[in-house]
Amino acid sequence: MGAVVVRAVAIVTAADTDAGAAQARAVAPLESTRAVVLCGSDAASLGALAAELRAQTQVAVFCGDAASDPASLDELILELFDDRESLA
């Protein structure tokens, strides 16, 4: 029996702050991280961080509050990172 590696999409809230950006930088290079979704309201900061992390993992930007709009965040993640169809 082989090992199973589960790769997750990491959602980083307040990624447009120093603390949030540090979290994103910490999870991006992990083997278990399939992608990072950067959330926040400062589009310029999120874009710069996304450009920095893109060499390490897939990155998406959610310019908004993930807590107040979870349906839109779910839709973004499913649209970009859901590969169940390729498993059929």
N, C-alpha and C positions, 0 to 999 in steps of 0.2 A: 504494500500500500504506500503510495507516494504522499508527499506533503501537499496541502492545499494552501495556496496563497490568495488571500482575499485582499483586493485592492479597493480602496475607498476614495470617494470624492470628499475632500476636506473643505468645509465651509468656514471661512474666516470672517467673522463680523468685525466691523470697525477696522478693516484692513487699511484704511486711509489715515490711521493714527500710528504713532511709533510702536506702540504695544502690539497692535494688530499686524503691522508689517513684520515685526519680529516673529510673531506666531507663524505667519505665512512662510517666512524664510526657513523656519525650523521644520515645518511639515513637508515642504515641497520636495526635498531630496530623498525622503524616506521611501523605501521599496514598497511599502504598503499604500502609498499615496498614488492614486491613479490620476487625479486632477485636483486643482485647487480653485475654489470659487471665492473671489475677493469681493466682499460687500462693504459698502460705505457710500458717502454722499459726495466726496471730492473726486470727481472723474479724472482729473489730471494726476492726482496721487495714485489712484488705482491703476491707471494706464501705465504709469512709470514702473510701478511694482510688477504689473503683469509682464511688461517687457523684460524686466530683470529675471523673473522666474521662468519664463517660457523655455529657456534652455534646459531646465530641470524636469519639467512636467507640463501637462496640459493646463491651461489657465483660462478661466472665464471671469468676466467682471459683471457684477450685479450692482448697478448704481441705484441704491435705495436701501430701505430698512428691511432686512430679511425677516425680522420678527413681526412687522406690521403687514407684510405682503408675502406670506409663505407660499401661497398658490403660484405666484409668478416665479418665485425661486425654484419651486418644484418643477415647473414647466421648463425653465431654462436648463436645469440639470438633466431632465429626461430628454429634452431635445438634443442636447450636445453630447451626453455621455451614456445614454441608455443603449446597450448593444444586445438586448434580448432577442431582437429580430435576427441577428446574425448567428444566434445559437440554435435557431430552429432548424 
